[in-house]
Amino acid sequence: MTDPKLQPPSQDNKYTQSTSRPKVVFDPCTWISDADIEAVGFRPGSRKRGSDLVAEYTFLTCDFRTPDSALSLGLDSGNITWEEDLQKNGHVLEPRSE
């Protein structure tokens, strides 16, 4: 996954430097294999960088589509805790352990 369009943005800016949060090291666009994406029913060729957020907290995002483009999948990797996410977005989150 060396395509320049898939590479994550820099995590060095005035917002990230003002916090003590660690950099996000797992990038779903470059670390998840084509075989894994295909195994869950999505097209590896549809892989594209999503709307990354690099500010007081960071989320790196990768988007995928199914072969018929009927469904999309957005994978995020971030540097906030599950508890922080639940406090902010708990009304729309569904934990999965499959």
C-alpha positions in Angstrom: 0.0 0.0 0.0 2.5 2.5 -1.1 0.2 4.6 -3.4 0.8 8.3 -2.4 -3.0 8.8 -2.4 -3.3 6.3 0.5 -0.6 7.7 2.7 -1.7 9.4 6.0 -1.4 13.1 6.6 1.2 14.6 8.8 0.3 14.6 12.5 2.5 17.5 13.3 0.6 20.8 13.6 -0.2 23.4 16.2 -3.3 21.5 17.4 -1.6 18.1 17.9 1.4 19.8 19.5 -0.8 21.4 22.2 -2.0 18.0 23.5 -0.3 15.1 25.2 -2.0 12.6 23.0 0.2 10.1 21.1 0.4 10.0 17.4 -1.8 7.4 15.7 0.5 4.6 14.4 -2.1 2.2 12.9 -3.3 3.4 9.6 -6.2 1.4 8.2 -5.5 2.4 4.6 -1.9 1.1 4.6 -1.9 -1.7 7.2 -5.0 -3.8 6.4 -4.4 -6.3 3.6 -6.4 -6.7 0.4 -7.1 -10.3 1.5 -8.6 -9.2 4.8 -10.8 -6.6 3.1 -12.0 -9.1 0.5 -12.7 -11.7 3.2 -15.3 -9.4 4.8 -17.0 -8.7 1.4 -15.5 -5.4 0.3 -13.5 -4.6 -2.8 -9.8 -4.0 -2.1 -9.7 -1.8 -5.3 -12.2 0.6 -3.8 -9.7 1.5 -1.0 -9.4 5.3 -0.6 -8.4 7.7 2.1 -11.4 9.0 4.1 -11.8 12.3 5.9 -8.9 12.2 8.3 -9.0 14.4 11.3 -5.8 15.8 12.7 -6.4 18.2 15.6 -6.6 17.9 19.4 -7.3 14.2 18.7 -6.6 12.3 15.5 -8.5 9.8 13.4 -7.0 8.2 10.3 -9.8 6.9 8.0 -10.0 4.5 5.1 -13.1 3.8 3.0 -14.2 0.7 1.1 -17.2 -0.4 -1.1 -18.8 -3.7 -1.7 -18.5 -5.2 -5.3 -22.0 -3.8 -6.2 -21.2 -0.5 -4.4 -24.4 -0.9 -2.3 -22.5 -0.7 1.0 -19.6 1.3 2.3 -17.2 0.6 5.1 -15.3 3.3 6.9 -12.4 2.2 9.2 -11.0 4.6 11.7 -7.9 4.5 13.9 -7.7 7.1 16.6 -6.0 8.3 19.7 -8.9 8.6 22.1 -10.1 6.0 24.5 -13.2 3.9 24.1 -14.7 5.6 27.1 -14.1 9.1 25.6 -15.8 7.9 22.4 -18.8 6.5 24.3 -19.2 9.8 26.2 -19.4 11.7 22.9 -20.9 9.3 20.5 -22.4 6.5 22.6 -25.9 7.0 21.2 -24.8 5.8 17.8 -22.1 3.2 18.7 -22.5 -0.5 18.7 -19.5 -2.5 20.1 -18.7 -5.7 18.1 -16.5 -8.6 19.1 -16.8 -10.9 16.1 
